[in-house]
Amino acid sequence: MLNEMDLSVGQVAKRCGVRVSSLHFYEKKGLIKSLRNQGNQRRYHRDVIRRISVIKAAQKMGVSLQEIKHAFSYLPNERTPNKDDWAKLSESWHKQLTQRIHYLTDLRDSLNACIGCGCLSMKSCPIYNPEDNLGIDGVGSVILDKAFNDD
């Protein structure tokens, strides 16, 4: 049901710092909902601002839209997350984010060394990965991935 406090697409986009196309994308993905006025224009309840803010915060932390949608699915009646909801959501993503931080740290620290990708183009590759022997252990950057999976 529409009311005078509802916001247009442009108002929400401006307030949230996103493009109108982002709002349409979020809506298409089922992350937010709009209503239509008599002129068939989209209108959003004000609480969509908080929902979009949670989406943006989660994305900044590296959480995928699919993971955000999954987390939102646990909210009763698809309501907007409140403070307690945000605490639960962020806690559930904490372990995942910690793993990503470790992975990125390992990646940063390994950029100048052999990561086991099989290219054998660096002087250290024949020491750590002679003849690309690590290729039998997996694909991609085997050394880096092993360090990530050991955490």
JODAUR-V68092 format. One record per residue. N is the residue number from 1. RES is the residue in one small letter. PHI is phi in whole degrees, -180 to 180 (* if undefined). D_LAST is the distance of its C-alpha to the last C-alpha in Angstrom with 1 decimal. Layout:
n = <N | N>
res = <RES | RES>
phi = <PHI | PHI>
d_last = <D_LAST | D_LAST>
This chain:
n = <1 | 2 | 3 | 4 | 5 | 6 | 7 | 8 | 9 | 10 | 11 | 12 | 13 | 14 | 15 | 16 | 17 | 18 | 19 | 20 | 21 | 22 | 23 | 24 | 25 | 26 | 27 | 28 | 29 | 30 | 31 | 32 | 33 | 34 | 35 | 36 | 37 | 38 | 39 | 40 | 41 | 42 | 43 | 44 | 45 | 46 | 47 | 48 | 49 | 50 | 51 | 52 | 53 | 54 | 55 | 56 | 57 | 58 | 59 | 60 | 61 | 62 | 63 | 64 | 65 | 66 | 67 | 68 | 69 | 70 | 71 | 72 | 73 | 74 | 75 | 76 | 77 | 78 | 79 | 80 | 81 | 82 | 83 | 84 | 85 | 86 | 87 | 88 | 89 | 90 | 91 | 92 | 93 | 94 | 95 | 96 | 97 | 98 | 99 | 100 | 101 | 102 | 103 | 104 | 105 | 106 | 107 | 108 | 109 | 110 | 111 | 112 | 113 | 114 | 115 | 116 | 117 | 118 | 119 | 120 | 121 | 122 | 123 | 124 | 125 | 126 | 127 | 128 | 129 | 130 | 131 | 132 | 133 | 134 | 135 | 136 | 137 | 138 | 139 | 140 | 141 | 142 | 143 | 144 | 145 | 146 | 147 | 148 | 149 | 150 | 151>
res = <m | l | n | e | m | d | l | s | v | g | q | v | a | k | r | c | g | v | r | v | s | s | l | h | f | y | e | k | k | g | l | i | k | s | l | r | n | q | g | n | q | r | r | y | h | r | d | v | i | r | r | i | s | v | i | k | a | a | q | k | m | g | v | s | l | q | e | i | k | h | a | f | s | y | l | p | n | e | r | t | p | n | k | d | d | w | a | k | l | s | e | s | w | h | k | q | l | t | q | r | i | h | y | l | t | d | l | r | d | s | l | n | a | c | i | g | c | g | c | l | s | m | k | s | c | p | i | y | n | p | e | d | n | l | g | i | d | g | v | g | s | v | i | l | d | k | a | f | n | d | d>
phi = <* | -80 | -143 | -69 | -85 | -65 | -114 | -77 | -59 | -63 | -65 | -66 | -59 | -65 | -65 | -93 | 71 | -126 | -81 | -57 | -61 | -66 | -62 | -63 | -64 | -58 | -68 | -61 | -80 | 82 | -87 | -136 | -133 | -125 | -115 | -116 | -86 | -63 | -89 | 65 | -93 | -68 | -137 | -121 | -69 | -60 | -69 | -64 | -60 | -67 | -61 | -67 | -63 | -65 | -58 | -64 | -63 | -64 | -63 | -62 | -84 | 93 | -83 | -74 | -61 | -64 | -67 | -65 | -60 | -61 | -64 | -63 | -64 | -86 | -77 | -60 | 53 | 53 | -74 | -74 | -63 | -100 | -59 | -65 | -61 | -62 | -62 | -68 | -62 | -67 | -65 | -68 | -91 | -59 | -61 | -60 | -69 | -62 | -62 | -64 | -62 | -62 | -62 | -65 | -64 | -62 | -62 | -57 | -75 | -106 | -60 | -99 | -128 | -67 | -110 | 81 | -84 | 97 | -74 | 54 | -96 | -105 | -61 | -82 | -60 | -62 | -78 | -87 | -145 | -60 | 55 | 56 | -62 | -70 | -59 | -75 | -87 | 158 | -110 | 75 | -85 | -58 | -64 | -65 | -65 | -64 | -62 | -67 | -75 | -76 | -71>
d_last = <49.4 | 50.0 | 51.0 | 52.0 | 48.7 | 46.9 | 45.7 | 46.2 | 43.6 | 44.4 | 44.2 | 40.8 | 39.5 | 41.0 | 39.8 | 36.2 | 36.1 | 35.6 | 37.9 | 40.1 | 38.6 | 35.2 | 36.9 | 38.4 | 35.0 | 33.3 | 36.4 | 36.3 | 32.6 | 33.7 | 31.9 | 35.2 | 38.8 | 42.2 | 45.7 | 48.8 | 51.9 | 55.4 | 55.1 | 51.9 | 49.8 | 46.3 | 45.9 | 42.9 | 42.9 | 41.7 | 38.6 | 37.2 | 36.5 | 33.9 | 32.4 | 32.2 | 30.8 | 27.9 | 27.4 | 27.4 | 25.1 | 22.5 | 22.9 | 22.4 | 19.0 | 18.2 | 19.1 | 21.2 | 24.8 | 24.3 | 21.6 | 24.1 | 26.9 | 25.1 | 24.5 | 28.1 | 29.4 | 28.8 | 31.2 | 34.6 | 37.2 | 34.8 | 35.6 | 34.1 | 31.1 | 32.3 | 30.6 | 29.2 | 28.0 | 26.2 | 24.5 | 23.3 | 22.3 | 20.3 | 18.6 | 17.7 | 16.1 | 14.3 | 10.9 | 11.3 | 12.4 | 9.7 | 7.2 | 10.3 | 10.8 | 7.7 | 8.8 | 12.3 | 12.0 | 10.7 | 13.6 | 16.0 | 15.5 | 15.9 | 18.9 | 21.3 | 19.7 | 19.3 | 16.5 | 17.9 | 19.8 | 23.0 | 25.3 | 26.0 | 27.7 | 26.2 | 27.3 | 23.9 | 23.3 | 25.6 | 23.8 | 20.3 | 21.5 | 25.1 | 27.1 | 24.0 | 23.1 | 19.6 | 21.4 | 21.7 | 17.9 | 17.8 | 19.0 | 18.3 | 16.0 | 14.6 | 13.1 | 11.4 | 10.3 | 8.9 | 6.9 | 5.7 | 5.5 | 3.8 | 0.0>
